[in-house]
């Protein structure tokens, strides 16, 4: 089935349901993939799982599919949040794409004193996440929050969720050991800083929170996008759904 295209669908999925594709999906399926009426696709969402479907109508106005049969029941990704300071456009796009592939449930852009991005295009980031989910065999795209300031994030934190603070100063325990020790925790989060790192004031503020555990990503200073990918890979191997995979 891997060669059959997957489409993320917001509508409920059930046998014989007729579903209109979005304009973007119709363009991709009809123009890029050159599929036509009768060709098979896979449709999915987080609630209903993945279903076999076929293109039932195609015109200049759009395209629709008819759902046929359930292929796989839905399954959730681990409850991991990634908090990251937006960086330049390409690097931010890469963070969102790879975080989706690596199984993050939630993405939270955080504005820090050294954040360099002027704007965060949530529509663009949601499209990137959706496309990555379609390619990655997961059943949902991560939720992406509106950007908020670092103090506001910390002030409203759910203290039942351990926040692992990736501290570039390098005087903390390793992320691998810390994630392994947290295996009983039902939900975790990672905080990645901006290019140039957190300011001394921010670092003191974060470390003062009782729900924060500082962690190290090793002896080298990593770019923000590299740090996010490395940290999530370690997290999934030590605590998430890579164990035993």
C-alpha positions in Angstrom: 0.0 0.0 0.0 3.0 2.3 0.4 2.8 3.5 -3.2 -0.8 4.6 -2.9 -1.1 8.3 -2.0 -2.4 9.3 1.5 -4.6 12.3 2.0 -5.4 13.9 5.4 -9.1 14.5 5.6 -10.9 16.7 8.1 -14.4 15.2 7.5 -15.6 12.0 9.3 -14.6 8.8 7.4 -16.9 5.9 6.9 -17.8 3.3 4.2 -19.5 4.9 1.2 -18.9 8.5 2.4 -18.4 10.9 -0.5 -15.8 13.5 0.3 -14.7 16.6 -1.6 -11.0 17.2 -1.6 -9.6 20.6 -0.9 -8.4 22.7 -3.8 -4.8 22.0 -2.9 -5.3 18.3 -2.6 -7.3 18.2 -5.9 -4.5 20.0 -7.7 -1.8 17.7 -6.2 -3.7 14.5 -7.0 -5.0 15.5 -10.4 -2.1 17.6 -11.8 1.0 16.4 -10.0 0.1 12.7 -9.5 -2.1 12.6 -12.6 -4.7 10.4 -11.0 -8.1 10.0 -12.5 -11.6 8.7 -11.7 -11.3 5.1 -10.4 -7.7 5.4 -9.1 -7.1 4.5 -5.6 -6.0 6.7 -2.7 -5.8 6.3 1.1 -7.6 8.8 3.3 -7.1 9.2 7.0 -7.7 11.3 10.1 -6.9 11.0 13.8 -10.4 9.9 14.8 -11.3 7.4 12.2 -8.0 5.9 11.1 -7.0 5.1 7.5 -9.4 4.0 4.8 -9.2 2.8 1.2 -10.9 5.2 -1.2 -11.2 5.8 -4.9 -11.5 9.0 -6.9 -15.2 9.3 -7.8 -15.4 12.6 -9.6 -13.0 14.9 -11.3 -13.7 18.3 -13.0 -12.3 21.8 -13.3 -14.2 22.7 -10.2 -12.5 20.0 -8.0 -12.3 16.4 -7.1 -14.0 14.0 -4.8 -13.4 10.5 -3.4 -15.6 7.7 -2.2 -14.5 5.9 0.9 -14.5 2.1 0.6 -13.1 0.1 3.6 -11.1 0.6 6.8 -7.4 -0.3 6.5 -6.0 0.7 9.9 -7.5 1.9 13.1 -6.1 5.3 14.4 -3.3 5.3 16.9 -1.8 8.3 18.7 1.7 9.5 18.7 3.5 9.9 22.1 2.4 13.0 24.0 5.5 15.1 23.3 5.4 18.9 22.8 8.2 20.8 21.1 8.7 24.4 22.1 11.0 26.2 19.7 12.0 29.8 19.0 11.2 30.6 15.4 14.3 31.1 13.2 14.7 32.0 9.6 12.0 30.7 7.3 13.8 27.7 5.8 15.0 26.5 9.2 11.6 26.9 10.8 10.0 25.0 7.9 12.6 22.2 8.5 11.8 22.1 12.3 8.1 21.7 11.6 8.6 19.1 8.9 11.0 16.9 10.9 9.1 17.3 14.1 6.1 15.9 12.4 8.0 13.0 10.9 9.5 12.3 14.4 6.1 12.0 16.0 5.6 15.3 17.9 2.0 15.8 19.0 2.1 19.6 19.5 4.4 22.4 18.3 4.6 25.7 20.2 6.5 28.7 18.8 8.0 30.7 21.6 9.2 34.2 21.3 12.5 34.9 23.2 14.7 37.9 23.6 17.0 36.7 20.8 14.2 35.4 18.4 15.0 36.7 15.0 11.9 35.8 13.0 9.5 38.8 12.6 6.4 36.7 11.7 5.2 33.1 12.0 3.0 32.0 9.1 0.8 29.4 10.8 -1.1 28.7 7.6 2.2 27.8 5.9 3.4 25.7 8.9 0.2 23.8 9.1 0.4 22.9 5.4 4.0 21.7 5.9 2.9 19.6 8.9 -0.1 18.2 7.0 2.0 17.1 4.0 4.6 15.6 6.3 1.9 13.6 8.1 0.7 12.3 4.8 4.2 11.1 3.9 5.0 9.6 7.3 2.1 7.1 7.9 0.9 8.9 11.0 -2.8 9.6 11.5 -2.7 13.3 12.4 -0.7 16.4 11.9 0.7 18.1 15.1 -1.3 21.0 16.5 0.6 24.3 16.0 -0.1 27.0 18.5 0.0 30.8 18.1 3.5 32.2 19.1 3.7 33.4 22.7 6.4 34.9 24.8 8.6 32.7 26.9 7.4 34.2 30.3 3.8 33.6 29.2 4.5 30.0 28.3 6.1 29.3 31.7 3.5 31.2 33.6 0.7 29.1 32.2 2.5 25.7 32.2 0.8 22.4 33.1 3.0 21.3 35.9 2.1 17.6 35.3 4.1 17.9 32.0 7.9 17.7 32.6 9.7 20.4 30.5 13.2 19.4 29.4 15.2 22.5 28.8 17.9 22.0 26.2 20.6 24.2 27.8 23.5 25.1 25.6 25.7 25.8 28.6 26.4 22.1 28.8 26.4 21.7 32.6 23.3 19.6 32.8 22.6 15.8 32.6 22.4 14.2 29.2 19.0 14.2 27.5 19.3 10.4 26.9 19.7 9.5 30.5 17.0 12.0 31.6 14.5 10.7 29.1 15.2 7.1 30.1 14.6 8.1 33.8 11.3 9.7 32.8 9.7 6.6 31.2 6.8 6.6 33.8 5.8 10.1 32.8 2.7 10.2 30.5 3.7 13.4 28.8 6.8 15.4 28.2 8.0 18.6 26.4 11.3 19.9 25.0 12.3 23.5 24.9 14.8 24.5 22.2 16.3 28.0 22.1 16.9 30.5 19.2 20.1 31.1 17.2 22.4 32.7 19.8 20.8 30.9 22.7 18.8 32.1 25.6 19.8 35.3 27.4 21.2 34.9 30.9 18.0 36.3 32.3 15.9 33.8 30.4 18.1 30.9 31.4 17.8 31.8 35.1 14.0 32.2 34.7 13.6 28.8 33.0 15.9 27.0 35.5 14.0 28.5 38.4 10.8 26.6 37.4 10.1 23.4 39.5 8.7 21.6 36.4 11.9 22.2 34.4 14.8 19.7 34.0 17.8 21.1 32.3 19.4 18.7 29.8 22.5 18.7 27.6 22.8 17.8 23.9 26.5 17.2 24.2 29.7 19.2 23.9 29.0 21.0 20.6 26.8 24.1 20.0 24.1 23.0 17.6 22.0 25.1 15.2 18.4 25.5 16.4 17.0 23.1 13.7 19.8 20.5 14.4 19.1 20.7 18.1 15.4 20.1 17.6 15.9 17.1 15.3 18.6 15.6 17.6 16.6 16.1 20.8 13.4 14.6 19.4 15.3 11.6 18.0 16.8 10.9 21.4 13.5 11.4 23.1 11.6 9.0 20.9 14.4 6.3 21.2 14.5 6.6 25.0 10.9 7.4 26.0 8.7 7.4 22.9 7.5 5.0 20.3 10.9 4.0 18.9 11.5 1.7 21.8 11.4 -1.9 20.5 10.6 -0.7 17.0 
